[in-house]
Amino acid sequence: MNSQRSLKGSGKVLGYFAYTKEGDVLCDGEGCIIAGSNKRMRFYLAQKEKEEGNKNHIIKKTRFGEVMNGLSRGGAYAFDEESYLCFLDLAKKNRIKELPDKTFFKGYPSSTMHFIQIQFLG
């Protein structure tokens, strides 16, 4: 795996993640949710808070290099369509192969919480 410094587009913002002061990260299953916009992250938080209650999440931008660093350490990420398209474009520029294509999201309405989970194994 390329080091973060040598990644093309490592500083490019992929989207947003949310966490609490206690360090709890907003996840879907095992994957940290990455939303393509601050607005979509607020939507996901509202949906999760209906189930789990308000946890006073902090929303922060995340960059390609940060996500790649997490993936290289075995972390899992749950991308929405907008953030995944950005991730996929940068992954291809860095010759990362065998990722699902964008048709994964076809047929799902934007009013739902639908994510693709990516984790590098091995």
C-alpha positions in Angstrom: 0.0 0.0 0.0 1.2 3.5 -0.8 2.2 5.7 2.1 -0.2 8.6 2.8 2.4 11.1 1.5 2.7 9.4 -1.9 -1.0 9.0 -2.5 -2.4 11.1 -5.3 -5.1 13.4 -3.9 -4.4 12.5 -0.3 -5.5 15.9 0.8 -8.8 15.8 -1.1 -11.9 15.9 1.1 -14.1 12.8 0.6 -16.8 13.8 2.9 -17.7 14.0 6.6 -17.7 11.7 9.6 -19.2 12.2 13.0 -17.9 11.4 16.5 -18.6 12.2 20.1 -16.3 13.8 22.7 -16.0 10.3 24.2 -14.6 9.0 20.9 -17.6 7.1 19.6 -17.8 7.2 15.8 -21.1 7.1 13.9 -21.1 3.7 12.2 -23.3 1.5 10.1 -22.5 -2.0 11.3 -18.7 -2.2 11.5 -18.0 0.7 9.1 -17.5 4.4 10.0 -20.0 6.3 8.0 -18.6 8.8 5.5 -21.2 11.2 4.1 -20.7 13.1 1.0 -21.9 16.4 2.5 -22.5 18.0 5.9 -26.2 18.1 5.1 -26.3 14.3 4.4 -24.4 13.6 7.6 -26.9 15.6 9.6 -29.7 13.5 7.9 -27.9 10.2 8.9 -27.4 11.5 12.5 -31.1 12.3 12.7 -32.0 8.8 11.6 -29.6 7.2 14.0 -30.7 9.4 16.9 -34.2 8.2 16.4 -32.9 4.7 17.3 -30.1 5.5 19.8 -30.9 8.9 21.2 -29.0 12.2 20.9 -25.3 11.8 21.5 -24.1 15.3 20.6 -21.9 14.3 17.6 -19.3 16.5 16.2 -19.1 16.5 12.4 -15.7 16.8 10.7 -14.3 16.7 7.2 -12.3 13.6 6.3 -9.7 13.4 3.5 -8.7 10.6 1.2 -5.3 10.1 2.9 -6.9 9.8 6.3 -9.4 7.1 5.0 -6.6 5.2 3.3 -4.6 5.3 6.5 -7.5 3.8 8.4 -8.1 1.2 5.7 -4.4 0.2 5.8 -4.8 -0.5 9.5 -7.8 -2.7 9.0 -10.5 -0.1 9.5 -13.9 -0.3 7.7 -15.7 2.6 6.1 -19.4 2.9 5.1 -19.6 5.3 2.2 -22.8 6.9 0.9 -23.0 7.4 -2.9 -21.5 10.9 -3.1 -18.5 10.1 -0.9 -17.9 6.7 -2.5 -17.8 8.2 -6.0 -15.1 10.6 -4.8 -13.2 7.7 -3.1 -13.5 5.5 -6.1 -12.1 8.2 -8.4 -9.1 8.7 -6.2 -8.6 5.0 -5.6 -8.4 4.5 -9.4 -5.9 7.3 -9.7 -3.8 5.4 -7.2 -4.2 2.1 -9.0 -6.3 0.5 -6.3 -8.2 -2.2 -7.9 -11.0 -4.7 -7.3 -13.4 -2.2 -5.8 -17.2 -2.3 -6.5 -18.2 0.1 -9.2 -20.8 2.9 -8.8 -23.7 0.8 -10.0 -23.9 -0.5 -6.4 -26.1 2.5 -5.6 -28.4 2.2 -8.6 -32.1 2.0 -7.6 -31.8 3.2 -4.1 -33.6 6.4 -3.3 -31.6 9.3 -1.8 -34.1 9.5 1.1 -32.7 6.2 2.6 -29.5 5.4 4.4 -27.7 3.2 2.0 -23.9 2.6 2.3 -21.2 0.5 0.7 -18.7 -0.9 3.2 -15.1 -1.0 2.2 -12.4 -2.8 4.2 -9.0 -4.1 3.0 -8.2 -7.5 4.3 -4.9 -9.3 4.4 
